[in-house]
Amino acid sequence: MRKVWVVGGAAVGLGLSFVMLLVVGVYLVAGNLAGGLGGGTVGLAKGAVPAAYKTLVQRWGNLCSALNPALLAAQLYQESGWDPTVVSPADARGIAQFIPGTWATHGIDGNGDGRRDIWDPNDAIPSAASYDCELAKYVKDVPGDTSDNMLAAYNAGAYRVIRAGGVPSISETRNYVKTIRTLAKSFAAPVTRVDPSRQAAAAISYAQHKLGTPYLWGGTGTADQGGRFDCSGLTQAAYRNVGVTLPRVANDQYNAGPHPSRSELLPGDLVFFSDDLTDSRAIRHVGIYVGGGYMIDAPRTGAVIRFDPIDTPDYFGATRVTEDGAKALPTSV
């Protein structure tokens, strides 16, 4: 069980005034500092890619100019949730979800062991990158963004992209391009300050009104549960209250937006905790940051929703939730 410090009744009693002063103060500063993503080599956000695959994704994600490690990571996450054993109803296999027929043509021996194994991430991840870059070559002369056209070709085929003169007007294809582009922001290490969330203050206000509510494992705040929550049930409800639909569990919520550093945290960011600081899939706890080094969270059985410090040895990182980021998450990972 994670060791925590408890902020006593006085802090809870201060309630709204304490939190809102933090929110207002931090956002006044952030308004002058926030900016868009900059250029430069795309790195991977801390822990976003499981450690077993990070080197592969970083290396092969730079195979061609149309691809980058965050785009490759977003595709792999969307396809398999990093599960190298998964099989889809369409018989797509492994971490990169290759159909056997496509694998026969485009699978490569990524690790040089003399075998092309669809189940081996050391072959499948390089093959996914190689296939992307092959598609990028096919569509390199098509008007528009080459990476968008590459992703569209991955979904609909290069011929349709060439014939359409860009991303074709197919809703599934357009949604796929938008989804991967959005998810990539969650896997990329930010190079400038991440824009503040507009819904943050209202999400905090919702969570604050739940202070003192007893914890319930699996709780999502329903009437039959007595309005009780577990950690991710609370964060899900807080953001649902402002129109953002998050996944149910903490490790899935981590990919709902970009990842500010500890020094760039703003009220409303989700903060995550794990016993394995190299793998976002191992995250086991989440809270809502309120400023001053504290979060509101539902910590454990026997405790109540309360303020807790975030600077503990198991602090993993943070996510600045965006509506598009939440929508881009796969329905099952």
N, C-alpha and C positions, 0 to 999 in steps of 0.2 A: 504493500500500500504506500502510495506517495506521501511523504511527510509534508505537512503544510502548516502554516501559521494561521491562526484564526484572528480576524479583526473583531473585536468585541462589540457589545451592544451599543457603545457610544458611537462607533463608526456607522453602524447600521442606522442609528437614530438620526445621524446627520443626513443620511439618505440623499435626497434629490439635490439639495444645495451643494453637497460635496461633489457629486458626480457632474452636475451641470457646469459648475465653475471650471472643472477640469476640461470638459468638452469645449466650452467656449474659449478658454484660454489657449488650448492646443490648436484649435481650428483657426484662430486668428493668426497664429504663427504659420500654420500649414498653408493658409491661403496665399502667402507670399512665396512659399518654397516649392509647392507642388509643381510638377511638370510632366511632360510626356516621356516615353521611352526614347533613349538616345541611340546612337549608332555603336559600332564596335562589334567585336566578336561576341556571339551569343553564348553565355555560360548557362549552367543549369542551377536552379534554385537549390539551396541546401536541403538535402534529404528527399527532394521531390521524386527522384528516380532511385529505386532500390539500389543499394551499394553493389549488389551482384551484377547490375547492368549499367551502372553509371559510366564506366570507362568505355564500354562498347558504344553507348549512345553518344557520348561526347566525341569519340573518334569518328564514327561512321556518320554522325549527323553533319559533319563538315565535308562530306564526300563531294558535293557540288554546290555551286553558288545559290541554287534555288532552294536548298535544304539547309536547315540548321538544327542543332541538337534539341532545341525546345520543340520545334515542329515534329521531329521524329519521335520524341518522347510523347507528345500529345497524341500522335497516331497510335502508338503502341498501347498507351493507356486507354484510349477510346476502343481499340479493338479487343483487348484482353484483360485490362486491369492488372497487367504484369504477371498474369498466370500462364506459365509455359505449357500447361497441360490441358487447357480449355479446348473444347470442340464445339463449334456452333451448329445449329440445326441444318445449316447449309454445308456442313462438313469442312468448314474453315478450321485450320488446326494451329495450335501453338500460340506463342506470345505475339506473333505478327499476323496470325489468322490468314494464312495462305490456303487457298483451295489447292488440292493436290495437283490439278492440271496446271494452274499458274506456277506452282512451285517447280514442276517438271521443266518449265521453260525459263523461269527467272530465279530459282533458288541457287545460291552460290555456296561454296565451301569457305565460309568466313574465317574459320580458325585454322585452315590448312592441314586438317588431319586426314584428308583424302576422302571424306564423306560429306554429302549434303543432307543434313538431318533436319527435317521440318520441325522437329520437337526441340532441337537444341538452340537456345537463344544465341549461342556463339555463331551459329549459321543464320538463324532466322532474322536477327536484328540487322546484320550486314546486308542480308538479302532484301529486307524492307527498304533500306537506304539505297541500295543499288537499283531497285525497281523504281523508286521515286525519281532518281536521277536519270534513269533511262527515259521515263515519261517526260521529264523536263526537257530532254533533248528533242523529243518529238514535237513539243509545243513551243520551242524557244522563239520561233518567229511569229507566234500568235500575238496579236495586240493585247495589252493589259499586263498585269503583274504576273511574272513567270511562276512564282510560287503558288499563287492562286490557281493558275492554269494547270500546274502540275498536280495539285490536290484534286482539281476537277477531273483531270484525266484519270487519276487513281480511282475516282468514284464512278465516272461515266464512260471512260475510255478516251484515248487521245483523239480518235477520229471525230467524236462529237465536239470536242473542244476546238479542233481545227475548223470543222464545218461551221461552228457557231461564231468563230472569230473571237473566242474568249470563253469565260465560264458560261455554259449553256443555260437556257431558261428552264431548268429542271429543278423543281423545288428540293428534291432530295439532294441533288448535287450542290446547289447553292447553300443549303443548310449544312452540308458536310464541310464545305470550305470555311464557312463562318465558325462552325464548331471547332475545327482543328486550329484555326487562327486564334480563337478565344482561349481555348485550352492551353495553347502554347505560351500565353502570357503567364499562366500559373506555373509552368515548368522553367521559364526563363528567369535567371537571376537579374533583378532590376539593376539598371545602370544609372538611373536618376531616381529622385524621390517619387514614390507612388502616389497618384492622385487620391485625395480624401474621398471617403464614401459619403454620399448625400443622405443615406438612410441611417447612418450610424447612431445619431442622437436618439431617434425614435426606437431603435432596437435596444439601446441601453435603457431607456425609460421603461420599456416592457419588462426587461429582466429585473430592473430595480423593484418594480411592483411585486415581484415574486420573492424578494428577500424574506428569509424566515420560513419559507415553505419546505417541509421535509422532503428529503431525497427519496426517489423511488427508482430502482433498477428497471430499465425499460419504459420509464414514465415519459409520456408526451403531453401531459397536462390535461387529459380528457376528464370529463366529469366522473366517469366510473373509476378513475384513478385518484380521485380527490384533488385534481388540479396539480398533481405532483410530477416532478421531472427527474430524469437523469441528466448528465452533463450535455450530451448532444441533443437530447430532447428539448432542453431549455434554449440552446442556441438556434435550433431549428424553428422553435415557436417564436422567438424574438424577431428573427428575420422574416418569417412568414407574416408576422404582424405588419411588416412594412412592404409586403408584396414580393418578397424574394423567397423562392422555394429551394431550400437546401436538402441534401440527402439526409438520411436518418442517422448515420453513424459518424463519429468524429473523423476517422481517417479518410472518409469520402468527402467530408466538408473541407478538407485542407486544400482541395484543388478548385475551390469556388472563386478564385481571383488571384491576383499577384501577391507576392510575399515581401512585405516591408521588413527591413532589418530591425533589430531590437531598438536601435537609437531612433528609428523613424516611426515607431508605433503611434497610432492615433486611437482615441476612443472609438469603440465600435469594431475594431479589428478582432478577429477570432485568434486566440492564442492556444497553442497545442503543446501536449506533453507526451513523452514516450520513454520507454526503457531502452529503445534502440534509436539513437540519434542520427542514424544513417538511412532510415527507411520510413517514409511517410505512411506506408501501409501498416506499420506497427504502432501508430498513434493510438492512445487509449483514453485521452482526456482532453477536454476543450472548455474554454471559458470565453467571456466577452471582456475585452480590455476596456477599462474606464479611465486610465490615466494614472500618473503618479506611481507606476509600478504595480498596480492592483487590477484585478479582474473580478467580475461577478461570475460565480460558477456553482454548479451543483456537485459537490465533491465526492460523496460516497454514502453508502448506507449508514444510517445513524446520525448523519449530519443534516444541516439545512442549507438552502441556497444562501450564499454569503459573499463577502469580499475576501479574497485571498491574494497574496503576493504572487507574482509570476516568476520571480528570479529564483528558481530552484534548479537543482542539478538536472532534472528531467525536462527542462524547458526545451521544446523542439523548434518552434518558430511560429510565425503568424501569417494570417491571410487577410487581405483587405477584400471583403466580399463585394462582388459586383453582380448586378442582375444578369448580365450576359454570361459571366463566368459560371453562375449557378445553372443557367439554362443549358450551357454547353456540356455539363457533366453527363456521362453515360448513365442510363437508368439502372444498370447493374455493373458492378466492377469487382 
